[in-house]
Amino acid sequence: MIRKHSATLHGHRTSFSLEDEFWAELKTIAASRSMPFAALISEIDDHRPAESNLSSALRLHVLSWLKAGGDCQP
């Protein structure tokens, strides 16, 4: 199921839609990197191409992380 989530990035609120499985993997990534979840989202947002949206960037980050065996940074 896709759910809408909100976050504050660099002082402004934004929202993105993610399937529960991607949400869970992002939490796992943040925990494995010993960083706050919001910091991970912000980092991914900072490194995404200007033409992509945040939801897609988050999904692609999870995919890259999993393909790299859990060792991927933006």
Secondary structure, 3 states (H helix, E strand, C coil): CEEEEEEEECCEEEEEEEEHHHHHHHHHHHHHCCCCHHHHHHHHHHHCCCCCCHHHHHHHHHHHHHHCCCCCCC
